[in-house]
Amino acid sequence: MTCKEAEQMVMPYINKELTDKELSAFLSHIHICQDCYEELEIYYTIYTGLAQLEEGGEDQNLHRLLEESLRMSELQLRGRKFFNIYYVLSQVLAMAALSIIMVMEILKI
């Protein structure tokens, strides 16, 4: 992913609008590119800070909130990947079981 592509994904990341594939590429890039991380941090700070002001919320460490958001995004990605693997594996096992049952029924005849 290029820096330009990552920059275009900053607001969709903040608004939680990225697909899993986009999110994975974005997070990988953010972890290795300090410039893009800083841009994300600026936008996140502005967006979250304004949201807190509108809600009348208390001041919080916005850097910590960004780090927490990034960590949660990574955990959600891992969870969805695990679920997809589990889903495919369960489908394969179900088909194998069905095939075995069909073969056993055919052999009885």
Phi and psi in radians as a Rosetta constraint file:
Dihedral C 1 N 2 CA 2 C 2 CIRCULARHARMONIC -1.541 0.35
Dihedral N 2 CA 2 C 2 N 3 CIRCULARHARMONIC 2.869 0.35
Dihedral C 2 N 3 CA 3 C 3 CIRCULARHARMONIC -1.086 0.35
Dihedral N 3 CA 3 C 3 N 4 CIRCULARHARMONIC -0.660 0.35
Dihedral C 3 N 4 CA 4 C 4 CIRCULARHARMONIC -1.091 0.35
Dihedral N 4 CA 4 C 4 N 5 CIRCULARHARMONIC -0.748 0.35
Dihedral C 4 N 5 CA 5 C 5 CIRCULARHARMONIC -1.111 0.35
Dihedral N 5 CA 5 C 5 N 6 CIRCULARHARMONIC -0.740 0.35
Dihedral C 5 N 6 CA 6 C 6 CIRCULARHARMONIC -1.113 0.35
Dihedral N 6 CA 6 C 6 N 7 CIRCULARHARMONIC -0.731 0.35
Dihedral C 6 N 7 CA 7 C 7 CIRCULARHARMONIC -1.058 0.35
Dihedral N 7 CA 7 C 7 N 8 CIRCULARHARMONIC -0.630 0.35
Dihedral C 7 N 8 CA 8 C 8 CIRCULARHARMONIC -1.250 0.35
Dihedral N 8 CA 8 C 8 N 9 CIRCULARHARMONIC -0.291 0.35
Dihedral C 8 N 9 CA 9 C 9 CIRCULARHARMONIC -1.702 0.35
Dihedral N 9 CA 9 C 9 N 10 CIRCULARHARMONIC -0.039 0.35
Dihedral C 9 N 10 CA 10 C 10 CIRCULARHARMONIC -1.041 0.35
Dihedral N 10 CA 10 C 10 N 11 CIRCULARHARMONIC -0.963 0.35
Dihedral C 10 N 11 CA 11 C 11 CIRCULARHARMONIC -1.170 0.35
Dihedral N 11 CA 11 C 11 N 12 CIRCULARHARMONIC -0.723 0.35
Dihedral C 11 N 12 CA 12 C 12 CIRCULARHARMONIC -1.045 0.35
Dihedral N 12 CA 12 C 12 N 13 CIRCULARHARMONIC -0.583 0.35
Dihedral C 12 N 13 CA 13 C 13 CIRCULARHARMONIC -1.124 0.35
Dihedral N 13 CA 13 C 13 N 14 CIRCULARHARMONIC -0.855 0.35
Dihedral C 13 N 14 CA 14 C 14 CIRCULARHARMONIC -1.043 0.35
Dihedral N 14 CA 14 C 14 N 15 CIRCULARHARMONIC -0.661 0.35
Dihedral C 14 N 15 CA 15 C 15 CIRCULARHARMONIC -1.512 0.35
Dihedral N 15 CA 15 C 15 N 16 CIRCULARHARMONIC 0.085 0.35
Dihedral C 15 N 16 CA 16 C 16 CIRCULARHARMONIC 0.987 0.35
Dihedral N 16 CA 16 C 16 N 17 CIRCULARHARMONIC 0.848 0.35
Dihedral C 16 N 17 CA 17 C 17 CIRCULARHARMONIC -1.953 0.35
Dihedral N 17 CA 17 C 17 N 18 CIRCULARHARMONIC 0.095 0.35
Dihedral C 17 N 18 CA 18 C 18 CIRCULARHARMONIC -1.491 0.35
Dihedral N 18 CA 18 C 18 N 19 CIRCULARHARMONIC 2.516 0.35
Dihedral C 18 N 19 CA 19 C 19 CIRCULARHARMONIC -1.256 0.35
Dihedral N 19 CA 19 C 19 N 20 CIRCULARHARMONIC 2.932 0.35
Dihedral C 19 N 20 CA 20 C 20 CIRCULARHARMONIC -1.036 0.35
Dihedral N 20 CA 20 C 20 N 21 CIRCULARHARMONIC -0.725 0.35
Dihedral C 20 N 21 CA 21 C 21 CIRCULARHARMONIC -1.122 0.35
Dihedral N 21 CA 21 C 21 N 22 CIRCULARHARMONIC -0.799 0.35
Dihedral C 21 N 22 CA 22 C 22 CIRCULARHARMONIC -1.117 0.35
Dihedral N 22 CA 22 C 22 N 23 CIRCULARHARMONIC -0.747 0.35
Dihedral C 22 N 23 CA 23 C 23 CIRCULARHARMONIC -1.096 0.35
Dihedral N 23 CA 23 C 23 N 24 CIRCULARHARMONIC -0.737 0.35
Dihedral C 23 N 24 CA 24 C 24 CIRCULARHARMONIC -1.079 0.35
Dihedral N 24 CA 24 C 24 N 25 CIRCULARHARMONIC -0.816 0.35
Dihedral C 24 N 25 CA 25 C 25 CIRCULARHARMONIC -1.132 0.35
Dihedral N 25 CA 25 C 25 N 26 CIRCULARHARMONIC -0.722 0.35
Dihedral C 25 N 26 CA 26 C 26 CIRCULARHARMONIC -1.090 0.35
Dihedral N 26 CA 26 C 26 N 27 CIRCULARHARMONIC -0.836 0.35
Dihedral C 26 N 27 CA 27 C 27 CIRCULARHARMONIC -1.105 0.35
Dihedral N 27 CA 27 C 27 N 28 CIRCULARHARMONIC -0.715 0.35
Dihedral C 27 N 28 CA 28 C 28 CIRCULARHARMONIC -1.054 0.35
Dihedral N 28 CA 28 C 28 N 29 CIRCULARHARMONIC -0.753 0.35
Dihedral C 28 N 29 CA 29 C 29 CIRCULARHARMONIC -1.190 0.35
Dihedral N 29 CA 29 C 29 N 30 CIRCULARHARMONIC -0.750 0.35
Dihedral C 29 N 30 CA 30 C 30 CIRCULARHARMONIC -1.063 0.35
Dihedral N 30 CA 30 C 30 N 31 CIRCULARHARMONIC -0.607 0.35
Dihedral C 30 N 31 CA 31 C 31 CIRCULARHARMONIC -1.241 0.35
Dihedral N 31 CA 31 C 31 N 32 CIRCULARHARMONIC -0.439 0.35
Dihedral C 31 N 32 CA 32 C 32 CIRCULARHARMONIC -1.854 0.35
Dihedral N 32 CA 32 C 32 N 33 CIRCULARHARMONIC -0.239 0.35
Dihedral C 32 N 33 CA 33 C 33 CIRCULARHARMONIC -1.995 0.35
Dihedral N 33 CA 33 C 33 N 34 CIRCULARHARMONIC 1.846 0.35
Dihedral C 33 N 34 CA 34 C 34 CIRCULARHARMONIC -1.100 0.35
Dihedral N 34 CA 34 C 34 N 35 CIRCULARHARMONIC -0.670 0.35
Dihedral C 34 N 35 CA 35 C 35 CIRCULARHARMONIC -1.076 0.35
Dihedral N 35 CA 35 C 35 N 36 CIRCULARHARMONIC -0.786 0.35
Dihedral C 35 N 36 CA 36 C 36 CIRCULARHARMONIC -1.217 0.35
Dihedral N 36 CA 36 C 36 N 37 CIRCULARHARMONIC -0.629 0.35
Dihedral C 36 N 37 CA 37 C 37 CIRCULARHARMONIC -1.078 0.35
Dihedral N 37 CA 37 C 37 N 38 CIRCULARHARMONIC -0.762 0.35
Dihedral C 37 N 38 CA 38 C 38 CIRCULARHARMONIC -1.118 0.35
Dihedral N 38 CA 38 C 38 N 39 CIRCULARHARMONIC -0.668 0.35
Dihedral C 38 N 39 CA 39 C 39 CIRCULARHARMONIC -1.133 0.35
Dihedral N 39 CA 39 C 39 N 40 CIRCULARHARMONIC -0.761 0.35
Dihedral C 39 N 40 CA 40 C 40 CIRCULARHARMONIC -1.025 0.35
Dihedral N 40 CA 40 C 40 N 41 CIRCULARHARMONIC -0.772 0.35
Dihedral C 40 N 41 CA 41 C 41 CIRCULARHARMONIC -1.091 0.35
Dihedral N 41 CA 41 C 41 N 42 CIRCULARHARMONIC -0.696 0.35
Dihedral C 41 N 42 CA 42 C 42 CIRCULARHARMONIC -1.096 0.35
Dihedral N 42 CA 42 C 42 N 43 CIRCULARHARMONIC -0.911 0.35
Dihedral C 42 N 43 CA 43 C 43 CIRCULARHARMONIC -1.096 0.35
Dihedral N 43 CA 43 C 43 N 44 CIRCULARHARMONIC -0.724 0.35
Dihedral C 43 N 44 CA 44 C 44 CIRCULARHARMONIC -1.110 0.35
Dihedral N 44 CA 44 C 44 N 45 CIRCULARHARMONIC -0.747 0.35
Dihedral C 44 N 45 CA 45 C 45 CIRCULARHARMONIC -1.087 0.35
Dihedral N 45 CA 45 C 45 N 46 CIRCULARHARMONIC -0.789 0.35
Dihedral C 45 N 46 CA 46 C 46 CIRCULARHARMONIC -1.128 0.35
Dihedral N 46 CA 46 C 46 N 47 CIRCULARHARMONIC -0.882 0.35
Dihedral C 46 N 47 CA 47 C 47 CIRCULARHARMONIC -1.097 0.35
Dihedral N 47 CA 47 C 47 N 48 CIRCULARHARMONIC -0.843 0.35
Dihedral C 47 N 48 CA 48 C 48 CIRCULARHARMONIC -1.221 0.35
Dihedral N 48 CA 48 C 48 N 49 CIRCULARHARMONIC -0.695 0.35
Dihedral C 48 N 49 CA 49 C 49 CIRCULARHARMONIC -1.070 0.35
Dihedral N 49 CA 49 C 49 N 50 CIRCULARHARMONIC -0.767 0.35
Dihedral C 49 N 50 CA 50 C 50 CIRCULARHARMONIC -1.130 0.35
Dihedral N 50 CA 50 C 50 N 51 CIRCULARHARMONIC -0.702 0.35
Dihedral C 50 N 51 CA 51 C 51 CIRCULARHARMONIC -1.090 0.35
Dihedral N 51 CA 51 C 51 N 52 CIRCULARHARMONIC -0.700 0.35
Dihedral C 51 N 52 CA 52 C 52 CIRCULARHARMONIC -1.141 0.35
Dihedral N 52 CA 52 C 52 N 53 CIRCULARHARMONIC -0.704 0.35
Dihedral C 52 N 53 CA 53 C 53 CIRCULARHARMONIC -1.100 0.35
Dihedral N 53 CA 53 C 53 N 54 CIRCULARHARMONIC -0.759 0.35
Dihedral C 53 N 54 CA 54 C 54 CIRCULARHARMONIC -1.128 0.35
Dihedral N 54 CA 54 C 54 N 55 CIRCULARHARMONIC -0.635 0.35
Dihedral C 54 N 55 CA 55 C 55 CIRCULARHARMONIC -1.473 0.35
Dihedral N 55 CA 55 C 55 N 56 CIRCULARHARMONIC -0.186 0.35
Dihedral C 55 N 56 CA 56 C 56 CIRCULARHARMONIC 1.255 0.35
Dihedral N 56 CA 56 C 56 N 57 CIRCULARHARMONIC 0.413 0.35
Dihedral C 56 N 57 CA 57 C 57 CIRCULARHARMONIC -1.293 0.35
Dihedral N 57 CA 57 C 57 N 58 CIRCULARHARMONIC 2.916 0.35
Dihedral C 57 N 58 CA 58 C 58 CIRCULARHARMONIC -1.381 0.35
Dihedral N 58 CA 58 C 58 N 59 CIRCULARHARMONIC 2.710 0.35
Dihedral C 58 N 59 CA 59 C 59 CIRCULARHARMONIC -1.148 0.35
Dihedral N 59 CA 59 C 59 N 60 CIRCULARHARMONIC 2.352 0.35
Dihedral C 59 N 60 CA 60 C 60 CIRCULARHARMONIC -2.279 0.35
Dihedral N 60 CA 60 C 60 N 61 CIRCULARHARMONIC 2.851 0.35
Dihedral C 60 N 61 CA 61 C 61 CIRCULARHARMONIC -1.283 0.35
Dihedral N 61 CA 61 C 61 N 62 CIRCULARHARMONIC 1.794 0.35
Dihedral C 61 N 62 CA 62 C 62 CIRCULARHARMONIC -1.204 0.35
Dihedral N 62 CA 62 C 62 N 63 CIRCULARHARMONIC -0.537 0.35
Dihedral C 62 N 63 CA 63 C 63 CIRCULARHARMONIC -1.114 0.35
Dihedral N 63 CA 63 C 63 N 64 CIRCULARHARMONIC -0.737 0.35
Dihedral C 63 N 64 CA 64 C 64 CIRCULARHARMONIC -1.134 0.35
Dihedral N 64 CA 64 C 64 N 65 CIRCULARHARMONIC -0.680 0.35
Dihedral C 64 N 65 CA 65 C 65 CIRCULARHARMONIC -1.119 0.35
Dihedral N 65 CA 65 C 65 N 66 CIRCULARHARMONIC -0.665 0.35
Dihedral C 65 N 66 CA 66 C 66 CIRCULARHARMONIC -1.129 0.35
Dihedral N 66 CA 66 C 66 N 67 CIRCULARHARMONIC -0.815 0.35
Dihedral C 66 N 67 CA 67 C 67 CIRCULARHARMONIC -1.036 0.35
Dihedral N 67 CA 67 C 67 N 68 CIRCULARHARMONIC -0.698 0.35
Dihedral C 67 N 68 CA 68 C 68 CIRCULARHARMONIC -1.135 0.35
Dihedral N 68 CA 68 C 68 N 69 CIRCULARHARMONIC -0.723 0.35
Dihedral C 68 N 69 CA 69 C 69 CIRCULARHARMONIC -1.093 0.35
Dihedral N 69 CA 69 C 69 N 70 CIRCULARHARMONIC -0.765 0.35
Dihedral C 69 N 70 CA 70 C 70 CIRCULARHARMONIC -1.111 0.35
Dihedral N 70 CA 70 C 70 N 71 CIRCULARHARMONIC -0.740 0.35
Dihedral C 70 N 71 CA 71 C 71 CIRCULARHARMONIC -1.123 0.35
Dihedral N 71 CA 71 C 71 N 72 CIRCULARHARMONIC -0.739 0.35
Dihedral C 71 N 72 CA 72 C 72 CIRCULARHARMONIC -1.137 0.35
Dihedral N 72 CA 72 C 72 N 73 CIRCULARHARMONIC -0.668 0.35
Dihedral C 72 N 73 CA 73 C 73 CIRCULARHARMONIC -1.079 0.35
Dihedral N 73 CA 73 C 73 N 74 CIRCULARHARMONIC -0.737 0.35
Dihedral C 73 N 74 CA 74 C 74 CIRCULARHARMONIC -1.128 0.35
Dihedral N 74 CA 74 C 74 N 75 CIRCULARHARMONIC -0.730 0.35
Dihedral C 74 N 75 CA 75 C 75 CIRCULARHARMONIC -1.131 0.35
Dihedral N 75 CA 75 C 75 N 76 CIRCULARHARMONIC -0.709 0.35
Dihedral C 75 N 76 CA 76 C 76 CIRCULARHARMONIC -1.121 0.35
Dihedral N 76 CA 76 C 76 N 77 CIRCULARHARMONIC -0.705 0.35
Dihedral C 76 N 77 CA 77 C 77 CIRCULARHARMONIC -1.072 0.35
Dihedral N 77 CA 77 C 77 N 78 CIRCULARHARMONIC -0.820 0.35
Dihedral C 77 N 78 CA 78 C 78 CIRCULARHARMONIC -1.064 0.35
Dihedral N 78 CA 78 C 78 N 79 CIRCULARHARMONIC -0.721 0.35
Dihedral C 78 N 79 CA 79 C 79 CIRCULARHARMONIC -1.097 0.35
Dihedral N 79 CA 79 C 79 N 80 CIRCULARHARMONIC -0.754 0.35
Dihedral C 79 N 80 CA 80 C 80 CIRCULARHARMONIC -1.188 0.35
Dihedral N 80 CA 80 C 80 N 81 CIRCULARHARMONIC -0.648 0.35
Dihedral C 80 N 81 CA 81 C 81 CIRCULARHARMONIC -1.113 0.35
Dihedral N 81 CA 81 C 81 N 82 CIRCULARHARMONIC -0.772 0.35
Dihedral C 81 N 82 CA 82 C 82 CIRCULARHARMONIC -1.071 0.35
Dihedral N 82 CA 82 C 82 N 83 CIRCULARHARMONIC -0.769 0.35
Dihedral C 82 N 83 CA 83 C 83 CIRCULARHARMONIC -1.064 0.35
Dihedral N 83 CA 83 C 83 N 84 CIRCULARHARMONIC -0.768 0.35
Dihedral C 83 N 84 CA 84 C 84 CIRCULARHARMONIC -1.091 0.35
Dihedral N 84 CA 84 C 84 N 85 CIRCULARHARMONIC -0.732 0.35
Dihedral C 84 N 85 CA 85 C 85 CIRCULARHARMONIC -1.109 0.35
Dihedral N 85 CA 85 C 85 N 86 CIRCULARHARMONIC -0.807 0.35
Dihedral C 85 N 86 CA 86 C 86 CIRCULARHARMONIC -1.049 0.35
Dihedral N 86 CA 86 C 86 N 87 CIRCULARHARMONIC -0.753 0.35
Dihedral C 86 N 87 CA 87 C 87 CIRCULARHARMONIC -1.090 0.35
Dihedral N 87 CA 87 C 87 N 88 CIRCULARHARMONIC -0.831 0.35
Dihedral C 87 N 88 CA 88 C 88 CIRCULARHARMONIC -1.117 0.35
Dihedral N 88 CA 88 C 88 N 89 CIRCULARHARMONIC -0.769 0.35
Dihedral C 88 N 89 CA 89 C 89 CIRCULARHARMONIC -1.070 0.35
Dihedral N 89 CA 89 C 89 N 90 CIRCULARHARMONIC -0.741 0.35
Dihedral C 89 N 90 CA 90 C 90 CIRCULARHARMONIC -1.148 0.35
Dihedral N 90 CA 90 C 90 N 91 CIRCULARHARMONIC -0.615 0.35
Dihedral C 90 N 91 CA 91 C 91 CIRCULARHARMONIC -1.172 0.35
Dihedral N 91 CA 91 C 91 N 92 CIRCULARHARMONIC -0.726 0.35
Dihedral C 91 N 92 CA 92 C 92 CIRCULARHARMONIC -1.109 0.35
Dihedral N 92 CA 92 C 92 N 93 CIRCULARHARMONIC -0.779 0.35
Dihedral C 92 N 93 CA 93 C 93 CIRCULARHARMONIC -1.128 0.35
Dihedral N 93 CA 93 C 93 N 94 CIRCULARHARMONIC -0.682 0.35
Dihedral C 93 N 94 CA 94 C 94 CIRCULARHARMONIC -1.122 0.35
Dihedral N 94 CA 94 C 94 N 95 CIRCULARHARMONIC -0.731 0.35
Dihedral C 94 N 95 CA 95 C 95 CIRCULARHARMONIC -1.157 0.35
Dihedral N 95 CA 95 C 95 N 96 CIRCULARHARMONIC -0.681 0.35
Dihedral C 95 N 96 CA 96 C 96 CIRCULARHARMONIC -1.117 0.35
Dihedral N 96 CA 96 C 96 N 97 CIRCULARHARMONIC -0.762 0.35
Dihedral C 96 N 97 CA 97 C 97 CIRCULARHARMONIC -1.098 0.35
Dihedral N 97 CA 97 C 97 N 98 CIRCULARHARMONIC -0.752 0.35
Dihedral C 97 N 98 CA 98 C 98 CIRCULARHARMONIC -1.093 0.35
Dihedral N 98 CA 98 C 98 N 99 CIRCULARHARMONIC -0.719 0.35
Dihedral C 98 N 99 CA 99 C 99 CIRCULARHARMONIC -1.112 0.35
Dihedral N 99 CA 99 C 99 N 100 CIRCULARHARMONIC -0.737 0.35
Dihedral C 99 N 100 CA 100 C 100 CIRCULARHARMONIC -1.101 0.35
Dihedral N 100 CA 100 C 100 N 101 CIRCULARHARMONIC -0.771 0.35
Dihedral C 100 N 101 CA 101 C 101 CIRCULARHARMONIC -1.081 0.35
Dihedral N 101 CA 101 C 101 N 102 CIRCULARHARMONIC -0.739 0.35
Dihedral C 101 N 102 CA 102 C 102 CIRCULARHARMONIC -1.122 0.35
Dihedral N 102 CA 102 C 102 N 103 CIRCULARHARMONIC -0.751 0.35
Dihedral C 102 N 103 CA 103 C 103 CIRCULARHARMONIC -1.105 0.35
Dihedral N 103 CA 103 C 103 N 104 CIRCULARHARMONIC -0.727 0.35
Dihedral C 103 N 104 CA 104 C 104 CIRCULARHARMONIC -1.127 0.35
Dihedral N 104 CA 104 C 104 N 105 CIRCULARHARMONIC -0.673 0.35
Dihedral C 104 N 105 CA 105 C 105 CIRCULARHARMONIC -1.202 0.35
Dihedral N 105 CA 105 C 105 N 106 CIRCULARHARMONIC -0.680 0.35
Dihedral C 105 N 106 CA 106 C 106 CIRCULARHARMONIC -1.141 0.35
Dihedral N 106 CA 106 C 106 N 107 CIRCULARHARMONIC -0.692 0.35
Dihedral C 106 N 107 CA 107 C 107 CIRCULARHARMONIC -1.208 0.35
Dihedral N 107 CA 107 C 107 N 108 CIRCULARHARMONIC -0.422 0.35
Dihedral C 107 N 108 CA 108 C 108 CIRCULARHARMONIC -1.232 0.35
Dihedral N 108 CA 108 C 108 N 109 CIRCULARHARMONIC -0.492 0.35
